Amino acid sequence: MIRDLFSHKIHSSPDEWPEKLSELAAIFGEFDGQLFDRDAFEHRLQAISPRVSYIAHDAVSSGRDASKFRDEISAYPAYLGLYYLQKSVRGWVVRVSETARRFLLCEEPDVASFLRLQLVLFQYPNAMGARYTPFTETLNIQANARDRTLDFVRQGMHFSPIRMIVVGLLADAELRNIDPLSASISFEEIYALANSPAVNTRALPTKTNVVRVLRKIRNGELPTPTVFESRFHILRHTQFFALRNRHVVIRDGVNRADKDQLRRQLSEMAALSSEFADFDGCSRGTDLEDVIGSGSWGKYFDAVMTLSAQTVEVLGQDSAISAPTPSAIENLTAAPPLRPERYEFRDRAVEPLRIGPYSRTRELADPEVTRIKLQRRNLLHKELVDKMDAWLRSIGASPKENEHVDLFAKIPDDGSFIFEMKSGGDSLLDQIRKGLSQLYEYRYRYRAVINDEHISLCLVLPGKPISIPWVTEYLCDDREIGICWFDDAGKPVWPNNCASFMDNLRVEPAR
């Protein structure tokens, strides 16, 4: 009997959970290609500042000890495919999935796209319960997970919760003769379908079978389970599904372009027949261990590598926001003004800001702020902001922020600074170009609010930009933009080219 679809080890109900997922991906990304070392993972997780990270803040506020990070280290790769472990003669090697690399390990982590792509591939049976011994080639499977997985294999299951829900919505639309975007399916119906052999033996069940079974359920000919786990919160974070009155529905489309995108995504998911069949011949726990140890599940559970380029594009792109057109902004209701001229500055919080419920209308109304919010989901970006914040406070400044500006501060007796953080990566030059234009724009838009005759501009980078040898002279001498990065002691350093105005920050911290 299937009683749960999504792991209880992934607590996805808070609105800020996507930020936590992005942070975890960033940390796992630091270990990509290295030998799996659980102690090193835990040490890195403990080292993050609670002011910066939702992972650390939640751990401190709940009083968790380091061993409680076991869920983050084991459940997130198993159920979401953030990384998998590859066997080598030296031990298990961490391999970050290409989907995580493309959608989470970037300047603007896109959790919703990552979830749409990965969850549509997730299926039972899978590699749940695998435990890896660091610095060996050994793994074993927890007894309860082993027995459950073997039971799934014996029943011939290839069951994808998301694809079954998608086809269930299409079946409801057919049964009620309504638009698929208005369809709904109850939690009880989902579990009744999940436990039907006519539905759960193919990752993509046929709509004909689902319609037939769903009709029987609604006619009282098939019972619905009375005991099951109604954990569907993770669906909200796909920005495709919504939850209403114990039903799964497709979220409301805000305008024509948004509804068109929902239809394309629905069609793409309802046509995806890929499934993982390597467990089919397994009859013992050691068989399961051999399949998992081969790495085949980890390679399958990586949407960018498994799905077609078209599917990745449709499910992994928010075209309604990324490419605004006249049709993309029509019919907006209850939306704030497009492109607000200014946002109020506020003192930077002493802990991560609580994130309110997702509002598609607000996202479409100000797509530039949406992109900035994605940028600030990047863990390295958060750490750069925190380091600069700490330094500014140490020299007597009071850092502020708003929806556009990463940090603003008036340096005592030395004028004002606007700081824009860029996290680096493969596209550092692109980020520098974007940061340059942002700084010019913010100085123009907020000059009256700042009320200072001289406002210095500074790009904060993850390190010295040695890969772009000409950029220092261009920014500092030609553009009169400061650049800085932090040394091992946490102090900002900058080239001599911009010392004439950056030296205003070279005040010894108060002791």
C-alpha positions in Angstrom: 0.0 0.0 0.0 1.3 3.5 -1.0 0.7 5.8 2.0 3.1 8.6 1.2 4.3 10.3 -2.0 6.9 12.8 -0.8 9.5 12.4 1.9 8.7 13.6 5.5 12.4 14.3 5.7 12.0 17.3 3.4 10.1 19.9 5.3 8.9 22.0 2.4 5.9 23.7 4.0 7.5 27.1 4.8 7.4 29.8 2.2 11.2 30.2 2.5 11.9 26.6 1.8 13.1 27.3 -1.8 15.9 29.4 -0.3 17.0 26.5 1.9 17.0 24.2 -1.1 19.2 26.7 -3.0 21.6 27.0 -0.1 21.9 23.2 0.2 22.7 22.9 -3.5 25.4 25.6 -3.2 27.0 23.6 -0.4 26.8 20.3 -2.2 28.3 22.1 -5.2 31.4 23.0 -3.2 32.1 19.2 -2.9 31.5 18.3 -6.5 34.1 15.9 -7.7 35.5 15.3 -4.2 35.3 12.1 -2.1 32.2 11.9 -0.1 33.0 13.0 3.5 30.0 13.2 5.7 32.0 15.0 8.4 33.1 17.7 5.9 29.5 18.2 4.8 28.4 18.7 8.4 31.2 21.0 9.2 30.3 23.2 6.2 26.7 23.2 7.2 27.6 24.2 10.8 29.9 27.0 9.6 27.2 29.1 7.8 26.0 32.2 9.6 22.4 32.0 10.8 22.0 35.5 9.6 22.8 34.4 6.1 21.3 30.9 5.8 17.9 29.4 6.4 19.6 26.1 7.0 21.7 27.5 9.8 19.0 29.7 11.2 16.5 26.8 11.4 19.1 24.6 13.0 20.0 27.1 15.7 16.4 28.1 16.4 15.4 24.4 16.8 18.4 23.5 18.9 19.4 20.8 16.5 22.8 19.1 16.8 25.0 18.3 13.9 23.7 14.8 13.5 20.3 16.3 12.5 21.8 17.4 9.2 21.5 13.7 8.2 18.2 14.5 6.4 19.7 17.3 4.4 22.7 15.1 3.4 20.7 12.0 2.5 17.1 12.9 1.7 17.7 15.8 -0.6 19.8 13.8 -3.1 17.5 10.8 -2.9 14.2 12.6 -3.4 15.3 15.7 -5.4 18.5 14.6 -7.2 20.7 17.4 -6.0 23.7 15.1 -6.3 24.5 11.4 -6.5 27.6 9.3 -5.4 29.7 7.6 -8.0 31.9 4.6 -7.1 35.7 4.9 -7.5 38.7 2.9 -6.2 39.2 5.6 -3.6 35.6 5.7 -2.4 32.4 7.4 -3.3 32.7 10.6 -5.3 30.2 13.4 -5.1 28.6 14.3 -8.5 26.3 17.3 -8.6 23.5 16.7 -11.1 23.6 18.8 -14.2 20.0 20.0 -13.4 21.2 21.3 -10.1 24.2 22.9 -11.7 22.2 24.7 -14.4 19.2 25.8 -12.3 20.6 26.1 -8.7 24.4 26.7 -9.0 24.1 29.9 -10.8 23.8 33.6 -10.2 20.0 33.5 -10.2 18.9 30.1 -8.7 15.6 29.0 -10.1 14.1 26.5 -7.7 10.7 26.3 -9.3 12.2 25.2 -12.7 14.5 22.8 -10.9 11.5 21.2 -9.1 9.4 21.0 -12.2 12.1 19.1 -14.0 13.2 16.8 -11.2 9.9 16.0 -9.7 8.4 14.9 -13.0 11.2 12.3 -13.2 11.0 11.1 -9.6 9.4 7.6 -9.4 9.0 4.6 -7.2 11.0 2.3 -6.9 14.0 4.5 -6.4 17.3 4.7 -4.4 15.6 5.6 -1.1 17.3 4.5 2.1 20.8 4.1 0.7 23.6 4.8 3.2 27.2 5.3 2.0 30.3 4.6 4.0 32.8 7.4 3.4 36.2 6.5 1.9 35.0 3.0 0.9 33.1 1.5 -1.9 30.5 0.2 0.5 26.8 1.1 0.7 23.8 -0.5 2.4 20.1 0.0 2.4 18.0 0.6 5.5 15.8 -2.5 6.2 12.5 -0.7 5.9 13.5 1.0 2.7 14.8 -2.2 1.3 11.6 -4.1 2.0 9.4 -1.4 0.6 11.4 -1.1 -2.6 11.5 -4.9 -3.1 7.7 -4.9 -2.6 7.3 -2.2 -5.3 9.5 -4.3 -7.6 7.4 -7.5 -7.0 4.2 -5.5 -7.8 5.8 -4.3 -11.1 5.5 -0.6 -10.1 6.9 2.3 -12.1 5.0 5.0 -10.4 5.7 8.8 -10.8 3.5 10.8 -8.4 3.7 14.0 -10.4 2.9 12.5 -13.8 0.0 10.5 -12.2 -1.4 13.8 -10.7 -1.0 15.5 -14.1 -2.9 12.8 -15.9 -5.4 12.8 -13.1 -6.1 16.4 -13.7 -6.6 15.7 -17.4 -8.9 12.9 -16.5 -11.0 15.1 -14.2 -11.3 17.7 -17.0 -12.6 15.0 -19.3 -15.0 13.6 -16.8 -16.4 17.0 -16.0 -16.0 18.5 -19.5 -14.1 21.5 -18.2 -10.9 23.3 -19.1 -7.8 21.4 -17.8 -6.6 24.6 -16.1 -9.8 24.4 -14.0 -9.4 20.7 -13.1 -8.9 19.4 -9.6 -8.2 16.1 -7.9 -8.6 15.4 -4.2 -5.9 13.9 -1.9 -8.0 10.8 -1.4 -8.4 10.3 -5.1 -4.7 10.7 -5.6 -3.9 7.9 -3.2 -6.7 5.7 -4.6 -5.2 6.1 -8.1 -1.7 5.5 -6.7 -2.7 2.2 -5.3 -4.5 1.0 -8.5 -2.4 -1.6 -10.5 -4.1 -0.1 -13.6 -2.3 3.2 -12.9 0.9 2.6 -10.9 2.8 0.2 -13.2 3.8 2.9 -15.7 5.5 6.2 -14.9 3.1 7.8 -17.3 -0.2 6.1 -16.9 -2.6 6.2 -19.9 -5.4 8.8 -19.6 -7.9 6.1 -20.6 -6.9 4.0 -17.5 -6.9 7.0 -15.2 -10.3 8.2 -16.4 -11.7 4.7 -15.9 -10.3 4.3 -12.4 -11.2 7.8 -11.3 -14.8 7.3 -12.5 -15.0 4.2 -10.3 -13.6 6.0 -7.4 -16.1 8.8 -7.7 -19.0 6.3 -8.2 -18.0 4.6 -5.0 -17.0 1.4 -6.8 -13.4 1.7 -5.5 -12.5 2.7 -1.9 -10.2 5.6 -1.1 -7.5 5.0 1.5 -8.4 6.3 5.0 -4.7 6.4 6.2 -2.1 8.3 4.2 0.3 11.2 4.5 -1.1 14.4 3.0 2.3 16.0 2.4 1.8 18.0 -0.8 3.5 21.3 0.2 6.4 20.8 -2.2 4.0 21.1 -5.2 3.4 24.7 -4.3 7.0 25.5 -4.9 6.9 24.3 -8.5 4.9 27.4 -9.3 2.7 25.1 -11.4 0.5 23.4 -8.9 -1.6 24.9 -6.0 -3.4 23.3 -3.1 -7.0 24.2 -2.3 -9.3 22.4 0.2 -7.4 19.2 0.2 -7.3 19.2 -3.6 -4.4 19.6 -6.0 -5.1 22.1 -8.8 -3.1 24.0 -11.4 -2.4 27.5 -10.1 -4.3 30.4 -11.6 -2.9 31.9 -14.7 -2.4 35.7 -14.3 -2.7 36.6 -18.0 -2.9 35.1 -21.4 0.9 34.5 -21.7 1.0 32.9 -18.3 -2.0 30.6 -19.1 -0.4 29.6 -22.4 2.8 28.7 -20.5 0.8 26.5 -18.0 -0.8 24.7 -20.9 2.5 24.0 -22.6 4.0 22.7 -19.3 0.9 20.5 -18.7 1.1 19.0 -22.2 4.8 18.4 -21.8 4.5 16.6 -18.5 1.5 14.5 -19.8 3.6 13.2 -22.7 6.8 12.2 -20.7 7.1 8.5 -20.8 10.7 8.1 -19.5 11.0 5.6 -16.6 13.7 3.8 -14.6 13.6 0.1 -15.0 17.0 -1.1 -13.7 15.4 -2.3 -10.5 13.0 -4.7 -12.3 15.2 -7.8 -11.9 16.0 -7.2 -8.3 14.9 -9.8 -5.7 17.2 -9.2 -2.8 18.7 -6.2 -1.0 22.1 -6.9 -2.5 20.6 -6.6 -6.0 19.3 -3.2 -5.1 22.7 -2.2 -3.7 24.3 -3.3 -7.0 22.0 -1.1 -9.1 22.3 1.9 -6.8 26.1 1.4 -6.6 26.3 1.4 -10.4 25.2 5.0 -10.5 22.4 4.4 -13.0 19.7 5.8 -10.8 21.7 9.0 -10.1 22.3 9.4 -13.9 18.6 8.8 -14.7 17.4 11.2 -12.0 19.0 14.2 -13.7 16.5 15.9 -15.9 18.9 17.9 -18.1 20.7 14.6 -19.0 17.6 12.4 -19.3 14.9 14.6 -20.9 14.8 16.1 -24.4 16.1 19.6 -24.9 12.5 20.7 -25.7 11.2 19.3 -22.4 13.9 21.0 -20.5 13.2 24.3 -22.2 9.4 24.1 -21.6 9.6 23.0 -18.0 12.8 24.9 -17.1 11.9 28.4 -18.4 9.5 31.0 -17.1 8.9 32.6 -20.4 6.1 34.8 -19.1 8.6 36.6 -16.9 11.9 36.2 -18.7 10.6 37.5 -22.0 7.8 40.1 -21.3 5.7 41.0 -24.2 2.6 43.1 -24.5 0.4 40.0 -24.1 2.4 39.1 -21.0 1.2 42.2 -19.0 -2.4 42.4 -20.1 -5.3 41.6 -17.8 -3.2 42.0 -14.7 -5.5 42.6 -11.7 -4.7 43.7 -8.2 -1.1 44.2 -9.2 1.3 46.9 -7.9 2.4 49.5 -10.5 4.7 48.2 -13.1 8.4 49.1 -12.5 8.0 51.1 -9.3 10.2 54.1 -9.3 11.7 53.6 -5.8 11.6 51.3 -2.8 12.1 52.5 0.7 15.5 51.8 2.3 15.3 49.7 5.5 17.9 48.5 8.1 19.3 45.1 7.2 17.7 42.5 9.4 19.7 40.5 12.0 18.3 37.2 10.6 17.1 36.0 7.2 13.9 37.8 6.2 10.7 35.7 6.4 9.4 35.3 2.9 5.7 35.8 2.3 3.5 33.6 0.1 4.4 33.5 -3.6 2.4 36.0 -5.7 2.5 35.3 -9.4 0.7 38.7 -10.0 3.5 40.5 -8.2 6.2 38.6 -9.9 4.8 39.5 -13.4 4.2 43.1 -12.4 7.9 43.7 -11.6 10.1 41.1 -13.3 13.3 43.0 -12.6 12.7 42.7 -8.9 11.9 39.0 -9.4 15.3 38.5 -11.0 17.0 40.3 -8.1 15.2 38.0 -5.7 16.5 35.0 -7.5 20.0 36.5 -7.4 19.8 36.9 -3.7 18.9 33.3 -3.3 22.5 32.5 -4.2 24.4 31.5 -1.0 27.7 33.1 -2.0 25.8 36.3 -2.7 24.3 36.2 0.8 27.8 35.6 2.3 29.3 38.5 0.4 26.5 40.8 1.6 27.0 39.6 5.2 30.8 40.2 5.1 30.3 43.7 3.8 27.6 44.4 6.3 29.8 43.3 9.1 32.7 45.4 7.9 30.5 48.5 7.5 29.2 48.2 11.0 32.7 47.8 12.3 33.6 51.2 10.9 30.6 52.9 12.3 28.2 52.8 9.4 24.6 51.5 9.4 23.9 49.4 6.3 20.6 49.5 4.6 18.9 47.6 1.8 15.8 47.6 -0.4 14.3 45.5 -3.2 16.9 46.9 -5.7 20.0 47.8 -3.7 22.1 45.0 -2.1 23.7 47.4 0.5 23.8 51.1 0.9 25.7 52.9 3.7 26.7 56.4 4.6 30.3 56.2 5.8 30.9 58.6 8.7 32.4 61.8 7.4 33.2 60.3 4.1 30.1 60.1 1.9 27.8 57.4 0.6 28.3 54.0 -1.0 26.0 51.7 -3.0 27.3 48.1 -3.2 26.3 45.5 -5.7 27.4 41.9 -5.0 28.3 39.5 -7.8 28.9 35.8 -7.0 31.2 34.9 -9.9 31.1 31.5 -11.6 31.5 30.9 -15.3 29.8 34.2 -16.3 31.7 36.6 -14.2 32.1 39.1 -17.0 28.4 39.0 -17.7 27.7 39.6 -14.1 30.1 42.5 -13.9 28.4 44.1 -17.0 25.1 43.7 -15.3 26.3 44.9 -12.0 27.8 48.0 -13.7 24.5 49.0 -15.2 22.6 48.3 -12.0 24.9 50.6 -10.0 24.5 53.5 -12.5 20.7 53.0 -12.4 20.4 52.8 -8.7 22.5 55.9 -8.1 20.2 57.8 -10.5 17.0 56.5 -9.1 17.9 56.9 -5.5 20.0 60.0 -5.5 17.2 62.1 -4.1 16.5 59.6 -1.3 20.1 59.3 -0.4 20.5 63.1 -0.5 24.3 63.2 -0.9 26.3 65.1 -3.5 28.8 62.3 -3.9 27.7 58.6 -4.0 30.4 56.1 -4.7 29.7 52.9 -6.5 31.3 49.5 -5.7 31.1 46.0 -7.1 31.8 43.3 -4.5 33.3 40.2 -6.1 34.1 36.7 -4.8 37.8 37.2 -5.5 40.3 39.2 -7.5 39.2 39.1 -11.1 42.4 37.7 -12.5 40.6 35.9 -15.3 39.7 39.2 -16.8 43.0 41.2 -16.7 41.6 44.4 -18.2 38.5 44.7 -16.1 40.2 46.5 -13.2 41.5 49.3 -15.3 38.2 49.6 -17.1 36.0 49.8 -14.0 38.3 51.8 -11.7 40.0 54.2 -14.2 37.5 54.5 -17.0 34.2 54.0 -15.2 35.2 55.3 -11.8 33.6 52.2 -10.2 35.2 50.6 -7.2 35.7 46.9 -6.9 36.6 44.9 -3.9 36.8 41.3 -2.5 37.6 39.8 0.9 40.8 38.4 2.2 41.1 35.4 4.5 40.7 37.6 7.5 37.3 38.9 6.3 38.7 42.4 5.4 37.8 44.0 2.1 40.7 44.7 -0.3 40.8 46.6 -3.6 43.2 47.5 -6.3 45.2 50.7 -6.2 43.3 52.0 -9.2 40.3 52.8 -7.0 42.1 53.6 -3.7 41.2 57.3 -4.0 37.6 56.7 -3.0 37.7 53.1 -1.7 40.2 54.1 1.0 37.2 55.7 2.8 36.4 52.2 3.9 39.9 51.5 5.2 39.0 52.5 8.8 40.4 50.2 11.5 37.5 48.4 13.2 36.8 49.5 16.7 38.1 47.2 19.4 
